[in-house]
């Protein structure tokens, strides 16, 4: 079996683990930017998830020379006019932590009724090969914001997001369950098909 290398354009170890888990059992080896020193810094200046994902994938694929995936994802809360959106990672300000972002979100939704806590996670994955556009896919997961942070699994907003049809937050669910229903899981499964097609 020929092993094919795909690069995930991120420095985030949590995202790398998710993709490696999804591609387990295939002949695709997943590397990250840490395996390619000197990767350019790409500022996420786009106004949409797709714009940011494409910008990153294009730049990183040129640097690595490999088939490269890059995602931009975030949380959109209806009552906050779909914020934090593309600013999800830095919602609480420069250098903020996951906990800082969750604390700000819960503070903004304090005293907000159950019916008005609707939210969705969105993930857009762009695929480029040596600077050439291959495709873009999207995944969404609808749910609501919890009243407090719960659970130790996952990362980001996982402790405060309850997916539709569940009572537990993403951070309380086993990784396998989360990957089946999550926005990134859906997007990466769609990206996997694009990757396999591109490699044929």
Steps between C-alpha positions, in 0.01 A plus 500: 500500500644834393496758779396846386589814695244769568584811697257660742581870492491569872722524807203392714569149639131450583395544137779267387379226738146530363610458139737214584216327683265542202758365253607209716509177301558672166826527305511875565773630730410830662777748573474851645686825446741398776638246252580783258710764678486856375130496410374853434283683751158541341274765651133410510377827354211351302142595577380140458616157611554401137718802423727422796515126425591559135762758588671263743478189281640682197799642690580181690470278192753718320736466796463122541456404135245245622126458490400728787181548700431809706185575691340801652227432745308668772187544702203707390247601766169624360417755770850651466449563127701186419799607707770401584514359144839547330627655823427187706865425584565855622155591631629608840793696353859441386677214676179374659452137608215260429376565854506878444284467188251272674478732800426800277232309309326380816515853642336644187224240517437536871123514569429398138214249479543144375310576179741780409824308552502343152839471333685308235857396437626550144813355342626572150791295365691616193726262307793614284787317335822699449298821474232354273138500622354150540174560685317637800251328733286607793355340811251630754373382837196666658436521870488743789724662759505348848458711814842399630819339380488118525733216409871439449515361145550698180616859476379849413131552566434127551425541876215745434342356182218245523430339160138459394349176627746470789506613862877492534747755369758407236757492781295238688456271199751228401723606209347240268148632557611861455684421175185344353284806554739795519539772240868416451429128483244558223732737312801272531306195381395699194861619460619139524292415192645801314852394600447142383361626169797734458743215562345264245 
